[in-house]
Amino acid sequence: MVEKIKRRDFLKTGAGLAAIIASPIAISKAEEVVIPATGKPKAMLVDARRCIGCKSCQVACKEWNKLPAEKTKISEAEFTNPPKFSSISWNVVTFKEMGNYDPKAEGTGGLKWRAISLRCMHCLDPQCVSVCPTHALIKHGDGPVVYDANRCVGCDYCMMACPWHVVHLDEKSKLIGKCTMCVDRIEAGMEPSCVVACPTDSLQFGDRDLMLEKGHDSNAPYIYGEKEAGGTSMICVSDVPFEEFGLPNVSPDPPSTFNLNMLKPIAGIGAIAGIISFLGYFMHTRTSKISAKSPKPKTSEQKKTKEA
């Protein structure tokens, strides 16, 4: 009776796990963790042609979000400082020197500088939200992707999922840090702090459809963020390819759709693994029972005792 109960419990558990693995309902999707928009979706227009690299946006981000300073080093070959995102550096101004200097040429001698202010792209269908098992990352319908530290378990899934490597974990607190698009300011009817601090209007903020319209009307030959990863809330324009700034070539396919398609064969493998596990358990139990009932061969000592 004990063996029957154990086997029945195992069967129920195995079937339940197989159903969870195989069911698409169990897959966390970004659209299931969205706070409805209070108005039109917002976005930021980032014009690299207007950026002078003053880093006012970086300072404003630190001040508004009360982020501590980060110890960095000055590099002779690189003016980007800090050099990359971290859990306490959410806004990074990337510098790029382009062309070969010719002292005989007019103007800058063929050399030009470009800078661009970068932060979380706040995807329309964020992959980081899709992979978060505790819903610590939440997508606002107004645009921002925000973070709830009370739900975070430090699994690093969001870090691996982000195509731009924006999300970083603080090793001491085991919590992540990233741009929130100043969601508290947006909810109060204000612009993000970095936008307010920009002296050249390199950063502009408003309804996403209006920012897209401005981007297309700017006559910039390159636009980034409109379609990448299914679309983002950062519409970037430039007169040089965005690869020059180190931005990756990201597929326009929505990441949650990609994840679902990717998990279909995994779900099948999970179901098969559950069945194999059950059969293995059944065969092992049956073999043990047969072995217990079968007479054991007599040892040499037992044979000697019988003969005596």
C-alpha positions in Angstrom: 0.0 0.0 0.0 2.9 2.3 0.8 4.4 1.7 -2.6 1.1 2.4 -4.4 0.7 5.7 -2.6 4.2 6.8 -3.4 3.8 5.8 -7.1 0.5 7.6 -7.3 1.9 10.8 -5.8 4.9 10.5 -8.2 2.6 10.2 -11.2 0.5 13.2 -10.1 3.6 15.3 -9.5 5.2 14.2 -12.8 2.1 15.0 -14.8 1.8 18.3 -13.1 5.3 19.3 -13.9 5.0 18.1 -17.5 1.8 20.2 -17.9 3.5 23.3 -16.4 6.5 22.9 -18.7 4.5 22.2 -21.8 1.8 24.8 -21.3 2.4 28.2 -22.9 0.3 29.8 -20.2 3.2 29.2 -17.7 5.6 31.3 -19.8 6.0 34.8 -18.4 5.5 37.4 -21.0 6.2 41.1 -20.8 2.6 42.0 -21.7 1.4 40.3 -18.5 3.5 42.7 -16.3 2.4 46.0 -17.7 1.0 49.0 -15.8 -1.7 50.6 -18.1 -0.8 53.9 -19.8 -2.4 57.0 -18.4 -1.9 58.8 -21.7 0.0 58.3 -24.9 3.3 56.3 -24.7 6.3 58.6 -24.1 9.7 58.5 -25.6 13.0 60.4 -25.7 14.6 61.8 -28.9 18.4 61.5 -28.7 20.2 63.6 -31.4 23.9 62.7 -31.5 24.5 65.7 -33.9 23.6 68.1 -31.2 25.4 66.5 -28.3 28.5 68.4 -27.1 29.6 65.8 -24.5 29.1 68.2 -21.6 27.8 65.3 -19.4 25.1 67.5 -17.8 22.7 64.6 -18.3 25.0 62.3 -16.3 25.2 64.8 -13.4 21.4 65.4 -13.4 20.8 61.6 -13.3 23.1 61.2 -10.3 21.5 64.1 -8.5 17.8 63.2 -9.1 18.3 59.5 -8.3 20.7 60.1 -5.4 23.3 57.8 -6.9 26.8 57.8 -5.4 29.9 58.7 -7.4 31.8 56.0 -9.2 35.6 55.8 -9.0 37.0 55.8 -12.5 40.2 56.3 -14.3 41.2 58.8 -17.1 42.3 57.1 -20.3 44.3 58.8 -22.9 42.6 56.9 -25.7 39.0 57.2 -24.4 37.0 60.2 -23.2 33.9 58.1 -22.2 33.8 58.2 -18.5 32.5 56.2 -16.8 33.3 53.8 -19.6 30.1 51.7 -19.3 26.9 51.3 -17.4 26.9 50.0 -13.8 24.4 49.6 -11.0 25.1 53.3 -10.0 25.8 54.8 -13.4 22.6 54.8 -15.4 23.5 57.5 -17.9 26.6 57.2 -20.0 27.9 59.8 -22.6 29.8 57.9 -25.2 32.5 59.8 -27.2 33.8 58.7 -30.6 36.7 60.2 -32.6 36.2 59.6 -36.4 38.3 60.1 -39.5 42.0 60.6 -40.1 43.5 64.0 -39.2 45.1 65.9 -42.0 46.9 69.1 -41.0 46.7 70.4 -44.6 43.0 70.0 -44.8 40.6 72.9 -44.0 38.5 73.0 -40.9 39.1 70.1 -38.6 41.4 68.3 -41.1 39.0 65.5 -41.7 38.7 64.7 -38.0 35.3 64.9 -36.3 34.0 64.2 -32.8 30.7 62.7 -32.0 29.1 62.0 -28.6 25.8 60.5 -27.6 23.9 60.2 -24.4 22.9 56.6 -23.7 20.7 54.9 -21.0 18.1 52.0 -20.8 16.2 51.8 -24.1 12.9 51.1 -22.3 11.7 48.7 -24.9 8.0 48.5 -25.8 8.2 44.8 -25.3 11.1 44.4 -22.9 12.9 41.1 -22.8 14.2 41.8 -19.2 10.6 41.9 -18.1 9.8 38.7 -20.0 12.5 36.6 -18.3 12.1 38.0 -14.7 10.6 35.1 -12.6 9.4 37.3 -9.8 8.0 40.3 -11.8 10.6 42.6 -10.2 10.8 44.4 -13.5 7.6 46.1 -14.7 6.7 47.8 -17.9 4.7 51.0 -17.7 2.4 51.6 -20.6 3.6 55.2 -20.6 7.1 54.0 -21.5 9.3 53.4 -18.5 10.6 50.0 -17.4 10.8 50.2 -13.7 12.3 47.9 -11.0 10.9 46.7 -7.6 13.8 45.8 -5.4 11.5 44.1 -2.9 10.7 41.4 -5.5 14.2 40.9 -6.8 16.1 37.6 -6.1 19.3 38.5 -7.9 19.0 35.7 -10.5 20.8 37.8 -13.2 18.3 36.7 -15.9 17.6 40.4 -16.8 21.3 41.1 -17.2 21.7 38.2 -19.7 18.5 39.1 -21.6 19.2 42.8 -22.2 20.7 43.3 -25.7 22.4 46.6 -24.7 23.9 45.3 -21.4 22.3 48.1 -19.5 21.3 46.1 -16.4 24.0 45.6 -13.8 24.0 43.9 -10.4 25.5 45.5 -7.3 27.7 42.9 -5.8 27.2 44.0 -2.2 23.4 44.5 -2.2 22.7 41.9 -4.9 20.2 44.3 -6.4 20.2 45.7 -9.9 20.3 49.4 -11.0 19.1 51.0 -14.3 17.5 54.1 -15.7 13.9 54.5 -14.7 13.2 57.3 -17.2 12.5 59.3 -14.1 9.0 57.7 -13.8 8.3 59.7 -10.7 8.8 63.0 -12.6 6.8 61.8 -15.6 3.9 60.9 -13.3 4.1 64.4 -11.8 3.9 65.9 -15.3 7.6 66.8 -15.5 10.3 65.7 -18.0 13.2 63.4 -17.1 16.0 65.2 -15.3 18.6 64.5 -18.1 16.3 66.1 -20.6 15.9 69.2 -18.5 19.6 69.5 -18.0 20.6 69.2 -21.7 21.7 72.7 -22.9 21.6 71.9 -26.7 18.2 70.0 -27.0 20.1 66.9 -27.9 17.6 65.3 -25.6 13.9 65.9 -26.1 10.9 64.2 -24.5 7.3 63.8 -25.4 4.7 61.4 -27.0 6.5 58.6 -28.8 4.7 59.2 -32.1 5.8 62.9 -32.0 9.4 61.9 -31.2 9.4 59.5 -34.1 8.0 62.2 -36.4 10.7 64.6 -35.3 13.3 62.0 -35.8 12.2 61.3 -39.4 11.9 65.0 -40.1 15.4 65.7 -38.8 17.1 64.6 -42.1 19.4 62.4 -40.1 20.6 59.5 -42.3 20.6 57.1 -39.4 17.8 56.3 -36.9 18.0 53.8 -34.1 15.4 52.5 -31.6 12.3 52.7 -33.7 12.2 49.0 -34.6 15.0 47.4 -32.7 13.8 44.7 -30.3 10.2 45.4 -31.4 10.6 49.1 -30.8 12.0 51.2 -27.9 11.3 54.4 -26.0 14.6 55.9 -27.1 14.6 57.3 -30.6 18.2 58.0 -31.6 19.3 59.9 -34.7 22.8 60.5 -36.0 24.8 61.4 -39.1 27.2 58.5 -38.4 26.3 54.8 -38.1 25.3 53.7 -34.6 27.8 50.9 -34.8 30.5 53.6 -34.4 29.1 54.2 -30.9 29.2 50.5 -30.1 25.4 50.0 -30.3 24.6 46.4 -31.4 22.6 45.4 -34.4 19.4 44.2 -32.7 16.6 42.2 -34.5 13.3 44.0 -34.9 11.4 40.9 -33.7 9.7 41.3 -30.3 11.7 39.4 -27.8 8.8 37.8 -26.0 7.6 36.2 -29.3 11.1 34.9 -29.8 11.2 33.4 -26.3 7.9 31.7 -26.8 9.0 30.1 -30.1 12.3 29.1 -28.5 10.6 27.4 -25.6 8.3 25.2 -27.7 10.9 22.5 -28.3 12.1 22.8 -24.7 8.6 22.2 -23.5 8.4 19.0 -25.6 11.7 17.9 -24.2 10.5 18.6 -20.7 7.4 16.5 -21.2 9.4 13.6 -22.6 11.9 13.9 -19.7 9.0 13.7 -17.2 7.7 10.5 -18.8 11.1 8.9 -18.9 11.6 9.8 -15.2 8.3 8.1 -14.3 9.1 5.0 -16.3 12.6 4.8 -14.7 11.0 5.1 -11.2 8.4 2.4 -12.1 11.0 0.0 -13.4 13.3 0.6 -10.4 10.5 -0.1 -7.9 9.3 -3.2 -9.8 12.9 -4.6 -9.9 13.3 -3.9 -6.2 10.1 -5.8 -5.4 11.2 -8.8 -7.6 14.6 -8.9 -6.0 13.0 -8.8 -2.5 10.7 -11.8 -3.3 13.4 -13.9 -5.0 15.3 -16.4 -2.8 18.8 -15.4 -2.0 21.6 -17.8 -2.9 23.1 -19.6 0.1 26.5 -18.6 1.2 29.4 -21.0 1.8 28.9 -20.8 5.5 25.2 -21.7 5.3 26.1 -24.7 3.1 28.7 -26.0 5.6 26.2 -25.7 8.5 23.7 -27.7 6.6 26.2 -30.5 5.7 27.2 -30.7 9.3 
